[in-house]
Amino acid sequence: MPFYERDGVTLAYETWGDPSLPPVILLHPFTGDARWWHPVASRLAHEYWLLAPDLRGHGRSDAPGDLDAYSMETYAEDVRALARTVGAERYALVSCSFGGMAALQLAVETPEPVAALALSDTSPAPDHERYTEEFRARERRIHELETVAARFGTLELGRRLAKEFADPFLADAVRALYGRMRTEGFLGAAKARRERKDLVPLLRARLTMPVLIAAGLDDPVACAAEVMADELPHATVALFRETGHGVPILRPERFADVLLEFLRAAEEGRALKRRRTF
């Protein structure tokens, strides 16, 4: 696995495909890492050069102990540093959840290198008047987990969360997921998530590149997808029936098909149907 460094922090990333192909950078969710993208990447690597970083605090990347080392602005600069490292002057950004927050920050700050932007299961602000109570309850739950991690560490957090799953396979997966993540990384990423700025007022003016907004209809975050869709009338909206949070991992084949069509259309300058449900 290759690594790169920014300001003394060593960051890991994975690649798929041929470097001569158009570059696509994949940004994973909170507590995930580059491996989260394997099911989607395997379906795109014949047409694109895919790069997926372990965002700072996650996976095999460093997890600085100073929580001031974590912010959405920092995550955005980490991704730009990856692009510079591999020589990608223009690239598509594909993201999910927490990764989408970093992708939005990057695209709002520096839209020029972003050839296309895919946002799945994410939100452009920590709160908004159009967000549902379900969304706010989910946010409160994440803040509760942050408190547990701060007091007991991520290993104990994983054990506690695993008890909520009747399926032994899912319980083991949750324990493994939180067991891999260092407490400093969890707390730093949670801080960045909690303190992120409201980007809604900037979306229309800054995000003029092709945009794909994807969401599961059973996900409380779907209300945020509608907020973004209203601000971005040129965006393509893909909604997935009977799907919760994490469309790329819950519906990898269908998501990969939608993403591939979007990326091809973006390259060719074609517009896609405004809204589709799968």
C-alpha positions as CSV (number, residue, x, y, z in Angstrom):
1,M,0.0,0.0,0.0
2,P,1.5,3.4,-0.9
3,F,1.8,6.3,1.5
4,Y,2.2,10.1,1.3
5,E,3.0,12.7,3.8
6,R,1.5,16.1,4.6
7,D,2.9,18.3,7.4
8,G,4.4,15.4,9.2
9,V,1.3,13.2,9.0
10,T,1.7,10.0,7.0
11,L,-1.4,9.0,5.0
12,A,-2.2,5.7,3.3
13,Y,-4.1,5.1,0.1
14,E,-5.1,2.3,-2.3
15,T,-5.3,2.4,-6.1
16,W,-7.0,0.3,-8.7
17,G,-6.7,0.5,-12.5
18,D,-4.2,2.0,-14.9
19,P,-2.7,5.4,-14.0
20,S,-3.1,6.4,-17.7
21,L,-6.9,6.4,-17.2
22,P,-8.9,9.4,-15.8
23,P,-8.4,9.7,-12.1
24,V,-11.2,9.3,-9.6
25,I,-10.7,9.9,-5.8
26,L,-12.9,7.9,-3.5
27,L,-13.6,9.2,0.1
28,H,-14.9,6.7,2.7
29,P,-17.4,7.2,5.6
30,F,-16.7,7.9,9.2
31,T,-14.8,4.9,10.9
32,G,-14.2,3.3,7.4
33,D,-11.1,3.2,5.3
34,A,-10.0,2.7,1.7
35,R,-11.1,-1.0,1.8
36,W,-14.7,0.1,2.1
37,W,-14.6,0.9,-1.6
38,H,-13.5,-2.5,-2.9
39,P,-17.0,-3.6,-4.1
40,V,-17.4,-0.5,-6.2
41,A,-13.8,-0.1,-7.3
42,S,-13.7,-3.5,-8.8
43,R,-16.5,-2.5,-11.1
44,L,-14.9,0.8,-12.3
45,A,-11.2,0.0,-12.6
46,H,-11.4,-1.0,-16.2
47,E,-12.3,2.6,-17.2
48,Y,-10.8,4.8,-14.4
49,W,-7.7,5.1,-12.2
50,L,-9.2,4.9,-8.7
51,L,-7.4,6.3,-5.6
52,A,-8.9,5.8,-2.1
53,P,-7.1,7.4,0.8
54,D,-7.5,6.3,4.4
55,L,-8.5,9.7,5.7
56,R,-6.4,10.9,8.7
57,G,-7.4,9.1,11.9
58,H,-8.7,6.1,9.9
59,G,-7.3,2.8,8.7
60,R,-3.5,2.8,8.2
61,S,-3.1,6.5,8.2
62,D,-1.7,8.4,11.2
63,A,-4.1,9.5,13.9
64,P,-2.6,12.7,15.5
65,G,-3.2,13.0,19.2
66,D,-3.8,16.7,18.9
67,L,-7.5,17.2,18.1
68,D,-6.8,20.5,16.5
69,A,-5.2,18.5,13.7
70,Y,-8.7,17.5,12.5
71,S,-11.1,19.7,10.6
72,M,-13.0,19.4,7.3
73,E,-10.6,22.0,5.9
74,T,-7.7,19.7,6.9
75,Y,-9.3,16.7,5.3
76,A,-9.9,18.7,2.1
77,E,-6.2,19.7,2.0
78,D,-5.1,16.1,2.6
79,V,-7.0,15.0,-0.5
80,R,-5.5,17.9,-2.5
81,A,-2.1,16.7,-1.3
82,L,-2.9,13.2,-2.6
83,A,-3.8,14.6,-6.0
84,R,-0.5,16.5,-6.1
85,T,1.4,13.5,-5.0
86,V,0.1,11.4,-7.9
87,G,0.1,14.2,-10.4
88,A,-3.6,14.4,-10.9
89,E,-4.4,18.0,-12.0
90,R,-8.1,17.2,-12.5
91,Y,-10.1,14.4,-11.0
92,A,-13.6,13.2,-10.1
93,L,-14.5,13.0,-6.5
94,V,-16.7,10.2,-5.3
95,S,-17.7,10.2,-1.6
96,C,-20.0,8.7,1.0
97,S,-21.3,10.2,4.3
98,F,-18.3,11.7,6.2
99,G,-16.2,11.5,3.0
100,G,-18.9,13.5,1.3
101,M,-18.5,16.3,3.9
102,A,-14.8,16.4,3.1
103,A,-15.5,16.3,-0.7
104,L,-18.0,19.2,-0.3
105,Q,-15.4,21.2,1.6
106,L,-12.8,20.6,-1.1
107,A,-15.1,21.4,-4.0
108,V,-16.4,24.6,-2.4
109,E,-12.9,25.8,-1.6
110,T,-11.2,24.8,-4.9
111,P,-13.8,23.7,-7.5
112,E,-11.3,24.1,-10.5
113,P,-9.7,20.6,-10.3
114,V,-12.9,18.8,-9.6
115,A,-14.1,17.4,-12.9
116,A,-17.2,15.7,-11.4
117,L,-18.6,15.3,-7.9
118,A,-20.6,12.3,-6.6
119,L,-22.1,12.7,-3.1
120,S,-23.7,9.7,-1.4
121,D,-25.5,9.7,2.0
122,T,-24.0,13.0,3.0
123,S,-25.1,16.5,4.3
124,P,-23.9,20.0,3.5
125,A,-24.4,21.4,7.0
126,P,-24.5,20.1,10.6
127,D,-28.1,21.3,10.8
128,H,-30.7,22.9,8.5
129,E,-34.3,24.0,8.9
130,R,-35.4,21.3,6.4
131,Y,-33.7,18.4,8.2
132,T,-36.0,16.0,9.8
133,E,-36.2,15.0,13.5
134,E,-34.9,11.6,12.4
135,F,-31.8,13.3,11.1
136,R,-31.3,15.2,14.3
137,A,-31.8,12.1,16.4
138,R,-29.0,10.4,14.3
139,E,-26.7,13.3,15.0
140,R,-27.4,13.1,18.7
141,R,-26.6,9.4,18.6
142,I,-23.2,10.1,17.0
143,H,-22.5,12.7,19.8
144,E,-23.3,10.0,22.4
145,L,-20.9,7.6,20.8
146,E,-18.2,10.4,20.9
147,T,-18.7,10.7,24.6
148,V,-18.3,6.9,25.2
149,A,-15.2,6.8,23.0
150,A,-13.7,9.8,24.9
151,R,-14.2,8.0,28.2
152,F,-13.6,4.4,27.4
153,G,-11.9,4.2,24.0
154,T,-13.0,2.8,20.7
155,L,-12.4,-0.8,21.7
156,E,-15.0,-0.6,24.4
157,L,-17.3,1.5,22.1
158,G,-17.2,-1.4,19.6
159,R,-18.1,-3.9,22.2
160,R,-21.1,-1.9,23.4
161,L,-22.3,-1.2,19.8
162,A,-22.0,-4.9,18.9
163,K,-24.5,-5.8,21.6
164,E,-27.2,-3.9,19.6
165,F,-26.9,-6.5,16.7
166,A,-28.7,-9.8,16.9
167,D,-26.8,-11.1,13.9
168,P,-23.5,-12.5,15.1
169,F,-21.8,-11.6,11.8
170,L,-22.8,-8.0,12.1
171,A,-21.8,-7.9,15.7
172,D,-18.4,-9.2,14.9
173,A,-18.0,-6.7,12.0
174,V,-18.9,-3.8,14.3
175,R,-16.3,-5.0,16.9
176,A,-13.7,-5.3,14.2
177,L,-14.5,-1.9,12.7
178,Y,-14.2,0.1,15.9
179,G,-11.3,-2.1,17.2
180,R,-9.2,-1.0,14.2
181,M,-9.8,2.7,14.7
182,R,-7.6,4.4,17.2
183,T,-9.4,6.5,19.8
184,E,-7.6,9.7,18.8
185,G,-8.7,9.2,15.2
186,F,-12.3,8.6,16.2
187,L,-12.4,11.7,18.4
188,G,-10.6,13.9,15.9
189,A,-12.9,12.9,13.0
190,A,-16.0,13.3,15.2
191,K,-14.8,16.8,16.1
192,A,-14.3,17.7,12.5
193,R,-17.7,16.4,11.7
194,R,-19.4,18.2,14.6
195,E,-17.6,21.5,13.8
196,R,-18.1,21.5,10.0
197,K,-19.4,24.7,8.5
198,D,-22.8,25.2,6.8
199,L,-22.0,25.1,3.1
200,V,-25.5,25.4,1.8
201,P,-25.2,29.1,0.9
202,L,-22.1,28.3,-1.2
203,L,-23.4,25.3,-3.2
204,R,-25.1,27.0,-6.1
205,A,-22.3,29.4,-6.9
206,R,-19.3,27.1,-6.3
207,L,-20.5,23.6,-7.5
208,T,-20.9,24.2,-11.2
209,M,-19.3,20.9,-12.2
210,P,-21.5,17.8,-12.9
211,V,-22.9,16.6,-9.6
212,L,-24.5,13.3,-8.6
213,I,-26.5,13.1,-5.4
214,A,-27.3,9.6,-4.1
215,A,-29.3,8.6,-1.1
216,G,-31.2,5.6,0.4
217,L,-34.9,6.3,0.9
218,D,-34.7,4.6,4.3
219,D,-31.8,6.8,5.4
220,P,-32.6,9.8,7.7
221,V,-29.9,11.7,5.7
222,A,-32.1,11.6,2.6
223,C,-33.6,14.9,3.7
224,A,-30.1,16.5,3.2
225,A,-30.0,15.1,-0.3
226,E,-33.2,17.1,-1.1
227,V,-31.6,20.3,0.4
228,M,-28.6,19.9,-1.9
229,A,-30.8,19.0,-4.9
230,D,-32.8,22.2,-4.4
231,E,-29.5,24.3,-4.4
232,L,-28.1,22.4,-7.4
233,P,-30.7,22.3,-10.2
234,H,-28.2,20.8,-12.6
235,A,-27.4,17.8,-10.3
236,T,-28.5,14.3,-11.0
237,V,-30.4,12.7,-8.1
238,A,-30.4,8.9,-7.6
239,L,-32.6,7.5,-4.9
240,F,-32.5,3.9,-3.8
241,R,-35.6,2.1,-2.5
242,E,-35.4,-0.1,0.7
243,T,-31.9,1.2,1.3
244,G,-30.5,2.8,4.4
245,H,-27.3,4.7,5.1
246,G,-24.3,3.7,2.9
247,V,-25.7,3.1,-0.6
248,P,-22.2,2.2,-2.1
249,I,-21.8,-0.7,0.3
250,L,-25.5,-1.7,0.6
251,R,-26.2,-1.6,-3.2
252,P,-22.7,-1.8,-4.7
253,E,-23.6,-3.1,-8.1
254,R,-26.4,-0.7,-8.7
255,F,-24.5,2.2,-7.3
256,A,-21.5,1.3,-9.5
257,D,-23.7,1.3,-12.6
258,V,-25.2,4.7,-11.7
259,L,-21.7,6.1,-11.0
260,L,-20.2,4.8,-14.2
261,E,-23.0,6.3,-16.2
262,F,-22.6,9.6,-14.4
263,L,-18.8,9.7,-14.9
264,R,-19.1,8.9,-18.6
265,A,-21.7,11.6,-19.1
266,A,-19.5,14.1,-17.2
267,E,-16.6,13.3,-19.5
268,E,-18.7,13.7,-22.6
269,G,-20.6,16.8,-21.4
270,R,-23.9,15.0,-21.5
271,A,-26.8,15.7,-19.2
272,L,-28.6,12.9,-17.4
273,K,-32.2,12.6,-16.3
274,R,-32.7,14.9,-13.3
275,R,-34.1,12.3,-10.9
276,R,-34.3,8.5,-10.9
277,T,-35.4,5.9,-8.3
278,F,-33.9,2.4,-8.3
